[in-house]
Amino acid sequence: MIRSWPQFARKMSTANSASLTNLRELFLCGVEAVKPKSLFDGCHMSAGSIRESFLHDHKRYHVVGFGKAVLGMAVQLECHLGSRLSGGCISIPTGTGERFAGEAEFTLSPSTAIEVIECARNNLPDEGSLMAAKKIKQIAHSMTSDDVLCVLVSGGGSALLCLPKELITLEEKLQLIKSLATAGASIDELNNVRIALSEVKGGQLALAAEHAYRVYSYVISDIVGDPVALIASGPTVVQKGVAVNGKAKEILEKYGLWSKLPDSILKVIEQPTVREVKETYNNDLFLLGNNEVAVNCIVQQAQARDWECIVLSKRIEGNVIDLAPVYIQLAAILYNLKTNFISETIAKEKLRELLTPLPYSDVKMEEFISQAVEGNKEKPLLIVGAGEPTVCVSGGGKGGRNQELALRFTVGVRELERVPDAVCFLSAGTDGIDGPTDVAGAIGGAFVAREFEETFHLAEAKSFLEQNDSYRFYEAVSGGQYFVKTGHTGTNVMDVHLLLINPQWVK
């Protein structure tokens, strides 16, 4: 069917298309900055201690790893170590090898000494994860004073290195983690529980390698604030005096799961909560990258486009139900300011009212307000957020936190009294995978809602939200053109949110 669009709508559609292209490019720029080669190149040039970790010429090097970024990280280690690399084993997501076939940055040498195990489809531990964990722990146990163990760690590592404590079955652990995730538990909470149930997490891999000459961990962070003890559940980070089991019990009680646990898990967690740990003198950790690297790249590229660009926070957490209204109100205030519908004084008051309750520790409220209100009104304004929100799943639909956030933004901004077509929003995961779907995220805006309304009623969009069915909503709009699709990116530093207010659309 051929639709007849008024001239104004065609102009807006063209402007939308150009701006959405820019947003997609900025997101991809951020992802590229945190790929393993980019991070190793940057760190190797600037950090002497990392360079020195490759210089034990008379020692045998072994590489183990687990995570979404680990294949590319292993390629970098193989390049740096050359013939000194004696062996190893990495655990990476199913399909990674096929996804990056032919890409030099993700291709180990034909004669590589590193065994590659692909497992944990949809980020869920499986028998392959168990096998990988056993092999990696065995390698750690085999280390001597002539051996250096290099441990590659990135987001997704918890599912790829799974070795439950005796009595606990893989299925029991999987069901518990699924229940926690569905209830809206944060990644910190999930990993604290994983540590309590594991034979290898929470520093136990480092302890297994106590006889190694050195244990070096190279880490790409996928958790807000970079708590290295929780990234991939911290297999090489030994925490002293931590009430591991007590913390896990507290989390399980918080989400109403304690009374529903199988006896095997209850027995493990009810053991003494503070465990005695040995001192580790051979253990060093390097944080290669985090979402700050991605955000800085996006800011630089936005400014190169002559856009105003402000970072809201790199520590965004919490339920998307609570986060979406923040972005919606930011869009409304800044749109109304740029169109001279409200004064700078009123805009500042409204922004303070909106930002003051935010729990993110890195928000510089007055600096943000000053930049947002006093900047050049004629230039596009980009607000950048980053972190890892959560979704409480109550419906049986298909989607992920980024798609749901974009959809909530779409519905909310459409309901504003002054509907700003000059606003668009991108939310996507830097790993390229949003929930159990084939997309990284989605784009939101009133224009998305209007296209949906050509065929459906806006109230039906709300039913998609009630069913946590954001993927099917975006499938129904213009053949899925508002999806953000990248495939597996080979890295992971959480999510990126880009909110663009473009005054050039307001003519």
Secondary structure, DSSP 8 states (H G I E B T S, - for coil): ------HHHHHHHHHHHHHHHHHHHHHHHHHHHTSHHHHHHHHHHH-HHHHHHT--TTSEEEEEEESTTHHHHHHHHHHHHGGGEEEEEEEEETTHHHHTTT-GGG---TT-SEEEEEE-GGG---HHHHHHHHHHHHHHHT--TTEEEEEEE-TTHHHHS--B-TT--HHHHHHHHHHHHHTT--HHHHHHHHHHHBSSTTTHHHHHTTTSSEEEEEEE--STT--TTTGGG-TT---TT-BHHHHHHHHHHHTT-GGG--HHHHHHHTS-SB------SSEEEEEEE-HHHHHHHHHHHHHHTT-EEEEEEEEE-SBHHHHHHHHHHHHHHHHHHHTTSS-HHHHHHHHHHHHTT---TT--HHHHHHHHHHS-TTS-EEEEEEE--B----SS----HHHHHHHHHHHHHHTSSS--TTEEEEEEETTS--SSSS-SEEEE-HHHHHHHHTTS-HHHHHHHHHTT-HHHHHHHSGGGTTEE-----S----EEEEEEE-GGG--
